[in-house]
Amino acid sequence: MSCGIYVLQAGEEDKQQPHNEDEIYYVVSGAAHAKVGAEDREIRAGDIIFAKAHEGHRFHNITDELVLLVVFAPAMTR
């Protein structure tokens, strides 16, 4: 597994594409919406989001700087 911090500013567009790994995001701070597959929900500090490998996902309607701890399993390949 591997992990990192992903930061998006208020109003910024999330341009990430689906990955080959399962992902878990923990919202450290901020407010936004998360779309994972067909589900779209409001998120804020303390929330956890899961995106399975190859599943479309993105963050949008970011109203406050969004700081996410992201964990990839298995480790992300470059």
C-alpha positions as CSV (number, residue, x, y, z in Angstrom):
1,M,0.0,0.0,0.0
2,S,1.0,3.6,-0.4
3,C,-0.4,6.9,0.8
4,G,-0.2,10.6,0.3
5,I,-1.9,14.0,0.8
6,Y,-4.1,15.4,-2.0
7,V,-5.0,19.1,-1.8
8,L,-7.5,20.9,-3.9
9,Q,-8.3,24.6,-3.5
10,A,-11.8,26.1,-3.3
11,G,-13.2,26.2,-6.9
12,E,-10.4,24.1,-8.3
13,E,-11.3,21.3,-10.8
14,D,-10.3,17.8,-9.9
15,K,-8.8,16.3,-13.1
16,Q,-7.8,12.9,-11.7
17,Q,-8.6,9.7,-13.7
18,P,-9.5,6.3,-12.4
19,H,-6.5,4.3,-11.0
20,N,-5.4,0.7,-11.1
21,E,-5.6,0.5,-7.2
22,D,-8.4,0.6,-4.7
23,E,-8.4,4.0,-2.8
24,I,-9.5,5.2,0.5
25,Y,-9.7,9.0,1.1
26,Y,-9.9,10.5,4.6
27,V,-11.1,14.1,4.6
28,V,-8.7,16.0,6.9
29,S,-10.3,19.4,6.3
30,G,-12.4,21.3,3.8
31,A,-15.8,20.9,2.2
32,A,-16.9,19.6,-1.2
33,H,-18.9,16.9,-3.0
34,A,-17.4,13.6,-4.0
35,K,-18.7,11.6,-7.0
36,V,-17.8,7.9,-7.0
37,G,-19.4,5.9,-9.7
38,A,-23.1,6.9,-9.6
39,E,-23.0,8.1,-6.0
40,D,-22.6,11.9,-5.4
41,R,-22.5,13.2,-1.8
42,E,-21.4,16.1,0.3
43,I,-18.2,15.6,2.3
44,R,-16.4,17.4,5.1
45,A,-13.7,16.7,7.7
46,G,-13.8,13.3,9.2
47,D,-15.6,11.6,6.2
48,I,-14.1,8.6,4.4
49,I,-14.6,7.8,0.7
50,F,-13.8,4.5,-1.0
51,A,-13.2,4.2,-4.7
52,K,-12.5,0.7,-6.1
53,A,-9.8,0.2,-8.8
54,H,-10.8,1.6,-12.2
55,E,-14.0,3.3,-10.8
56,G,-14.5,6.9,-11.9
57,H,-14.3,9.4,-9.1
58,R,-13.7,13.1,-8.5
59,F,-14.2,15.9,-6.1
60,H,-16.3,18.9,-7.1
61,N,-18.1,22.0,-5.7
62,I,-15.1,22.6,-3.5
63,T,-16.0,25.4,-1.2
64,D,-13.1,25.3,1.3
65,E,-9.6,24.0,0.7
66,L,-9.9,20.3,0.6
67,V,-7.1,18.3,2.3
68,L,-7.3,14.5,1.8
69,L,-5.2,11.6,3.1
70,V,-5.3,9.0,0.3
71,V,-4.3,5.4,0.7
72,F,-3.8,3.2,-2.4
73,A,-3.8,-0.6,-2.2
74,P,-1.8,-2.2,-3.5
75,A,0.9,0.4,-3.7
76,M,0.3,2.9,-6.5
77,T,2.4,2.3,-9.6
78,R,3.7,5.1,-11.7
